[in-house]
Amino acid sequence: MSNLLFVALGSMFGGVSRYWLSGFIQKNFDTAFPVGVFIVNIAGCFLMGVIAGLLAHANILTNNHRLLLAVGFCGSFTTFSTFSLDNLQLLSAKAYFLLSLNIGLSVILGLAATWGGYYLMQSLSK
């Protein structure tokens, strides 16, 4: 049960941080490009790398820290950071085919699924 509390607490702060920071950034840039989400995604990837590096190479983070920071906070701040860490692990393992498959299918099928869900709801609401 305590594992769930660490994830939940991190998720709460990650989601609120994403909402606030991406909105703040977007309001301060006069562009149609989603710069707020873009910056949050890159920052989340950097933070995930720092956390993963500390977990792998230093003895200062516990499993509870991993659940709170990596799974909870980063996972809620941006799932893109988890996607990037998965891909880094595939790259490190020299699993180039799986790396390409994961990136390609995630982007293409993710976009297709979003489009499909959107247009399904649009057609049902007519």
C-alpha positions in Angstrom: 0.0 0.0 0.0 2.8 2.4 0.7 4.1 2.0 -2.8 0.8 3.2 -4.2 1.0 6.3 -1.9 4.4 7.2 -3.2 3.2 6.9 -6.8 0.0 8.8 -6.0 1.8 11.7 -4.3 4.4 12.0 -7.0 1.6 11.8 -9.7 -0.4 14.6 -8.0 2.6 16.9 -8.0 3.7 15.9 -11.5 0.3 16.5 -13.0 -0.2 19.9 -11.3 3.3 20.9 -12.3 2.7 20.0 -15.9 -0.5 21.9 -16.0 0.9 25.0 -14.4 4.3 25.1 -16.2 3.1 24.3 -19.7 0.3 26.9 -19.4 2.7 29.5 -18.0 5.2 28.9 -20.8 2.6 28.9 -23.5 1.1 32.2 -22.3 4.5 33.8 -22.5 5.2 32.8 -26.1 3.1 34.2 -29.0 3.1 31.1 -31.2 0.7 28.4 -32.3 3.5 25.8 -31.7 2.8 24.0 -28.4 6.0 25.3 -26.8 4.7 24.7 -23.3 4.1 21.0 -23.7 7.3 20.7 -25.8 9.5 22.3 -23.0 7.7 20.2 -20.3 8.4 17.0 -22.3 12.1 17.9 -22.7 12.5 18.9 -19.1 10.8 15.8 -18.0 13.1 13.7 -20.1 16.1 15.4 -18.6 14.8 14.9 -15.1 14.0 11.2 -15.8 17.6 10.8 -17.0 19.0 12.4 -13.8 16.8 10.1 -11.6 17.7 7.0 -13.6 21.4 8.0 -13.5 21.2 8.5 -9.7 19.5 5.2 -9.3 22.0 3.4 -11.4 25.2 5.0 -10.3 24.7 6.5 -6.8 23.5 5.0 -3.6 21.4 8.0 -2.6 18.0 7.1 -3.9 15.8 4.3 -2.5 13.0 2.4 -4.2 10.6 4.8 -2.5 12.4 7.7 -4.2 12.1 5.9 -7.5 8.4 5.4 -7.1 7.8 9.0 -6.0 10.1 10.8 -8.5 10.4 8.5 -11.6 7.1 6.6 -11.6 4.9 9.2 -9.9 6.2 12.7 -10.6 7.9 12.2 -14.0 5.2 9.7 -15.2 2.6 12.3 -14.5 4.6 15.4 -15.5 5.1 13.8 -18.9 4.7 10.2 -20.1 7.1 11.2 -22.8 10.0 10.9 -20.2 9.1 7.3 -19.6 8.9 6.6 -23.3 12.3 8.2 -23.7 13.8 6.1 -20.9 12.4 2.9 -22.4 14.0 3.9 -25.7 17.3 4.7 -24.0 17.3 1.3 -22.5 16.7 -0.3 -25.9 19.5 1.8 -27.4 21.9 0.9 -24.6 21.0 -2.8 -25.2 21.8 -2.2 -28.9 18.2 -3.5 -29.7 18.0 -1.2 -32.7 15.1 -3.0 -34.3 13.0 -2.8 -31.2 14.0 0.8 -30.7 12.9 1.7 -34.2 9.7 -0.3 -33.8 8.8 1.3 -30.5 9.4 4.8 -31.7 7.8 4.3 -35.1 4.7 2.4 -33.9 4.2 4.6 -30.8 4.2 7.8 -32.9 2.2 6.5 -35.9 -0.3 4.3 -34.0 -0.6 6.9 -31.2 -1.5 9.6 -33.8 -3.9 7.2 -35.6 -5.6 6.2 -32.4 -6.0 9.8 -31.3 -7.5 10.6 -34.7 -9.7 7.6 -34.6 -11.1 8.4 -31.2 -11.6 12.0 -32.0 -13.5 11.3 -35.3 -15.5 8.5 -33.7 -16.8 10.9 -31.0 -17.3 13.6 -33.7 -19.5 11.3 -35.8 -21.4 10.1 -32.7 -22.2 13.6 -31.7 -23.9 14.5 -35.1 
